[in-house]
Amino acid sequence: KSETLEPRLISHSTNLFPLLIRLKRYPSEEYEVLTADGYYLSMNRIPHGKGNPRDTGMLAVLLLHGLLLDGSNWVANLPNNSLGFILADAGYDVWIGNSRGNTWSRKHQNLSIDQEEFWDFSFHEMAIYDLPALIDFILQKTGQQNLYYIGYSQGCTIALIAYSAMPQLAQKIKIFFALAPAYTLNKSKAPLAQLMFLPTDILRIVFGKKEFCLLSARLKSLTAKVCGSALIDRLCIQTLFFILGGFNEKNLNASRADVYVASFPDYTSVKNIIHWGQAVDFHLSDFFLIAFSLPQTTPPFYKVEDMTVPIALWNGGRDLVTNPQETAVLLPRLTNLLFYKYFPDWTHVDFIWGLDATQRMYAEILELMENGRCSTCVMVAPKGPS
């Protein structure tokens, strides 16, 4: 670990996310963004890197986390291995969002988290309400006309829905960078996905109808403290990432185990988990199913083909959450695919925490941002059936 204060902060802090940024001596700003349906979303900003002062002309980048994660995942590694810090040091204005219901976005204008109505949402509402609110807030604050968007896993799902359904929102995105995009999960072999496939009644009996919580905040804090020991950090990671189908042991910094455990698994609604299971049950090959909650007899669909945003996409061959077979179904439906690369050895967590992500993927993201294309990148697709 780079700072001896980190274990103490992780085990005791109720404001860990901005502390992770400040601890690395980066500037940090925190905002609350109100959605059209009354949710307050927490958003963190790293306005510039360590060595570059604020410049009003810096291009904005929005990063959005995956399922059961939060925005701190983008700054959980050391600065040279965390995409949030790398972008800031490269001269970008970095904004990190948090979807409704996670640790940092648990407020509503009229509802408390104890009410069932607060948890009446899924990834559909995150796409239709959360993402537009975050994007519009950033553009209003910076005075810019558009921004870059980087999504991971469910953060890609949300964007695919939003940019397909709302062309006016899509016009505000320069490039959509999709890291391990979750499409329908119908090919997923991860234990987490198997949990989603359980009958709705069983999920509600086990988890209720409100918050989906695998580890309480108190238990996560205790676990993070225990996992700060070098004697068991690797065991902690093995246990933690079991629900994602494992990890690449040689490509993860085990000494960061307490940081990872402090934020994963995070929280969402039981309804969101149920709707992911329904995405598998109702999947049709030509469409991307979304708004299950709308009161109509035929579930509505949005065509991914309608999304005109330039997209660069990366996926992994050992990713058991977003299986390569699923990505193979998604790719032909992307009408403006700017760049695609397949990493045969990557698991689901390598995209945000992999030790080699800086050289293998983040460098490509930076070149695509800088030039709109990547002259040094080599597009790679899987060889034969996955």
Steps between C-alpha positions, in 0.01 A plus 500: 500500500623848429372662821496354851183697573292305249403200718382728780304720261342201328385338822362812665411757237143574398632721222754266343457593134625863514764397754645249254542788255645750748728239654677480162525883507255559217235775517153372581159662467168341603157579355142384542302469179119494509325272251162574341338236724643637824816300573819672613810352337848552635763600245872554561724716291876499452529832315866459410806288567773552755728693272254689281301792640135542410440598139151605393557335163555150640268242344262325739486123547221318686572156647221271622545182702350154465245297694567471877783751467545872558699789361798441727592202282656741248753624761552183707848419368816709513498815281692338214248214489167677563316632194355797690845628596655415163239708317549794738878491453447487123319835516133398519227626731392175668147446633409177679132413536308280742175327406196521725494269799871448546699619803527858373156551343244418768293818521165604351294816513201331661594139580725338759708189438272316745207534261437235237422775246860625522622165366251482215759531224726299272760573233217647290457798734877536524505542121194721460555725804846462654723520194330806342512681835873433543588598143293820502644603837857462373434693179321778689784523753780500242329689219598230252279358227596134535715258696666158494321213671667191649274224629586172664269195496154630604631852434506395133148356518366828630670690219381262226142555616529876547681578175269273298182646648599867523672632186527846655709351782712300256601823325675608821744206494826525305599134543349221710772274644342166595701281738366145539146603401213308658244431229250240624718268714321201348838335439645594839652223710587710806340407835352851517313439175373165624354686796315729259350200325319383815120531495374843600309365800814339642704818455233698683480247783877508550572869436162671543364771271734786581878503506709220354777460756753216506716661772383763748702821537622388843609160370676659201688733734606210721599290198705786356686534828578127511601493132757772565732226625758380249452149638148461364457770234512249213249274675272802540515573129436137409192494722381843392523444126350151512158648421646653182645169390853552626791721398840493332728446800812633326323817386362634827674687781409287802623772736196705394261235636372722781424780252307264272307344789406842635291569189403158363241363498307825516123546501216518251130416502357148506292612203817569301626146563160358402496701178842372402359151532204601285735636235612142450149353499359750249806555281432528127800502271408812305426723797631606836225457758461770760201659669340207679334731750281680250129404517442339163429148381789483253841583649655798320830467321767744387709427195871521566527566126345841563803615700716726284768582760850387395590208725828334591460163670723260692409156637678205661523131419496386865221736600227278643263793563489649151581190300671545157204323339276780625731766359496316167123555490534869586777598258307463170229730639738790558467722195786736589770271639819705514729241656482149648751288688478160665733402785493117518658490847290768674232439763223742595704699753808546279333793323497716812767345725734300275869578546556500124190707416704821485719381214253274321177701511523839672771612255263415214217697661726804531610481136141465380407806704794697370470414131156351448683191381786285623790458261693281743202280592446159345139387480475142626201265487461149642629214284216266417205420726531615861 
